[in-house]
Amino acid sequence: MKKIGLIAGSKDLPLLFSSEAKKKNPGLEIIAVGIKGETSKKISFFADKVYWVFPGELKKITEILVKEGVNTSVLAGQVSPYRIFRGRNNWDELMRKVSASAPDFRPHSIFTEIIKEIEKHGINFVNSITYLEEFTVSSGVNNGITLSASLEKEINHALSFARKISDLDIGQTAVFKNKSVVAVEALEGTDNTIKRAYKICGSDFIAVKLAKENQDLRFDVPVVGLKTIKLLGKYKAKALVLEKGRALILDKPKFLFLADKFKIPVIGV
């Protein structure tokens, strides 16, 4: 029986991955490693086996995957930046060693080193979009809304800034209004960035979420879900712009239905 390891972060992406992997590969055995305080307990309904570890127990994670004979693995779902900046006291010796070899403390750098360490044991990591291609954003407007010429012009202007912000690895999400940068995501996440932007500029803003040029999709896939589109609807956003083929929409049919209801075009670029 084929096996795949799943290091499961928070929210619904690990659940979606497990469900779709099973659907597309009957007989696939999923060995999940859940992070206490992060991973949904619902993962037990989707994976064949679930092991639980504390954040920072890298040696234990590696030992589990090796013991289970896993040679392919995926890391799906966010692990809070809090675990990197304020949770270091609970890290094991291996995690401390691996983090010390990273050039900086950006999540991208830390997770790159984690994957390198685990792959030393013959475990290959595939990207988090594996089995989820139909949930990615398509090119152009993904729902039934026609863009006005003025909105299209405003989006293009926002993109010229958002691409640079993303490529500098400052943040995936940026919010624009009247050709001004209102808010840029740091480590607080997309939804908190949108809330902060609304407090500053009110409604009628454009939210842009892009992958950087060298985005590592093995652990850093841009994701939006129902909470985000409901928030954009509540704040009467003008548009949501995402990376075609490299951003995932959770609950995609319902997400696009709500986007239509809120009259918010969802655009893949």
Backbone hydrogen bonds, N-H to C=O, Kabsch-Sander energy under -0.5 kcal/mol:
donor,donor_aa,acceptor,acceptor_aa,energy
4,I,29,E,-2.3
5,G,72,T,-2.9
6,L,31,I,-2.8
7,I,74,V,-2.7
8,A,6,L,-0.9
8,A,33,V,-2.4
9,G,7,I,-0.5
9,G,76,A,-3.4
10,S,78,Q,-3.3
11,K,38,E,-0.5
16,L,12,D,-2.5
17,F,13,L,-2.9
18,S,14,P,-2.2
19,S,15,L,-2.4
20,E,16,L,-2.6
21,A,17,F,-2.7
22,K,18,S,-2.1
23,K,19,S,-2.0
24,K,20,E,-2.3
25,N,21,A,-1.2
28,L,25,N,-2.5
29,E,2,K,-3.0
30,I,28,L,-0.6
31,I,4,I,-2.5
31,I,29,E,-0.6
32,A,30,I,-0.7
32,A,49,K,-3.0
33,V,6,L,-3.2
34,G,32,A,-0.6
34,G,51,Y,-3.4
35,I,8,A,-0.9
36,K,34,G,-0.6
36,K,53,V,-3.0
38,E,35,I,-2.4
39,T,35,I,-2.5
43,I,40,S,-1.7
44,S,41,K,-1.5
45,F,42,K,-2.2
46,F,43,I,-1.4
47,A,43,I,-2.4
48,D,30,I,-1.6
49,K,30,I,-1.7
51,Y,32,A,-2.7
53,V,34,G,-2.5
57,E,54,F,-1.8
58,L,56,G,-1.5
61,I,57,E,-2.0
62,T,58,L,-2.5
63,E,59,K,-2.4
64,I,60,K,-2.3
65,L,61,I,-2.1
66,V,62,T,-2.4
67,K,63,E,-2.7
68,E,64,I,-2.0
69,G,66,V,-1.5
70,V,65,L,-2.4
73,S,124,N,-2.8
74,V,5,G,-1.9
75,L,218,R,-0.9
76,A,7,I,-1.7
76,A,74,V,-0.6
78,Q,10,S,-0.5
83,R,80,S,-2.0
84,I,81,P,-1.2
85,F,81,P,-2.5
86,R,82,Y,-2.7
87,G,82,Y,-0.8
90,N,87,G,-1.6
91,W,88,R,-1.7
92,D,56,G,-2.4
96,R,92,D,-2.0
97,K,93,E,-2.2
98,V,94,L,-2.7
99,S,95,M,-2.5
100,A,96,R,-1.8
101,S,97,K,-0.8
101,S,98,V,-0.8
102,A,99,S,-1.1
109,S,106,R,-0.5
110,I,106,R,-2.2
111,F,107,P,-2.9
112,T,108,H,-1.7
113,E,109,S,-1.7
114,I,110,I,-2.0
115,I,111,F,-2.3
116,K,112,T,-2.0
117,E,113,E,-2.1
118,I,114,I,-2.3
119,E,115,I,-2.7
120,K,116,K,-0.8
120,K,117,E,-0.8
121,H,118,I,-1.8
122,G,119,E,-1.6
123,I,118,I,-0.6
124,N,71,N,-2.8
124,N,122,G,-0.6
126,V,73,S,-2.5
128,S,217,L,-3.4
130,T,127,N,-1.8
132,L,129,I,-3.0
135,F,132,L,-2.0
136,T,133,E,-1.6
137,V,243,E,-0.5
137,V,247,A,-1.5
140,G,268,G,-2.7
142,N,266,V,-3.6
145,I,143,N,-0.8
152,E,148,S,-2.4
153,K,149,A,-1.9
154,E,150,S,-2.0
155,I,151,L,-2.6
156,N,152,E,-2.2
157,H,153,K,-1.8
158,A,154,E,-2.2
159,L,155,I,-2.6
160,S,156,N,-1.4
161,F,157,H,-0.8
161,F,158,A,-0.8
162,A,158,A,-3.0
163,R,159,L,-2.4
165,I,161,F,-2.3
166,S,162,A,-2.5
167,D,163,R,-2.5
168,L,164,K,-1.6
169,D,166,S,-2.1
170,I,165,I,-1.9
171,G,165,I,-0.6
174,A,208,V,-2.6
175,V,183,A,-2.8
176,F,206,I,-2.7
177,K,180,S,-2.0
180,S,177,K,-1.6
182,V,175,V,-3.0
182,V,180,S,-0.7
183,A,175,V,-1.3
185,E,173,T,-3.0
193,T,189,G,-1.7
194,I,190,T,-2.3
195,K,191,D,-2.2
196,R,192,N,-2.2
197,A,193,T,-2.4
198,Y,194,I,-2.4
199,K,195,K,-1.8
200,I,196,R,-1.2
201,C,197,A,-3.0
202,G,198,Y,-2.1
204,D,236,K,-2.4
206,I,176,F,-2.8
207,A,239,A,-2.4
208,V,174,A,-2.8
209,K,241,V,-2.9
210,L,172,Q,-2.3
215,Q,212,K,-1.9
217,L,215,Q,-1.0
219,F,216,D,-1.6
220,D,216,D,-1.7
224,V,248,L,-2.2
228,T,225,G,-0.5
229,I,225,G,-1.8
230,K,226,L,-2.5
231,L,227,K,-1.8
232,L,228,T,-2.4
233,G,229,I,-2.1
234,K,230,K,-2.5
235,Y,231,L,-2.0
236,K,233,G,-1.1
237,A,232,L,-2.5
238,K,205,F,-3.4
239,A,205,F,-1.0
240,L,265,P,-2.5
241,V,207,A,-2.8
242,L,267,I,-3.3
243,E,209,K,-0.7
244,K,242,L,-0.6
245,G,137,V,-2.6
246,R,243,E,-1.2
247,A,243,E,-0.9
248,L,222,P,-2.8
249,I,135,F,-2.8
250,L,224,V,-2.7
250,L,248,L,-0.6
252,K,249,I,-0.7
255,F,251,D,-2.8
256,L,252,K,-2.6
257,F,253,P,-2.0
258,L,254,K,-2.6
259,A,255,F,-2.2
260,D,256,L,-2.1
261,K,257,F,-2.2
262,F,258,L,-2.6
263,K,260,D,-1.0
264,I,259,A,-3.0
267,I,240,L,-2.8
267,I,265,P,-0.6
268,G,140,G,-3.0
269,V,242,L,-2.5
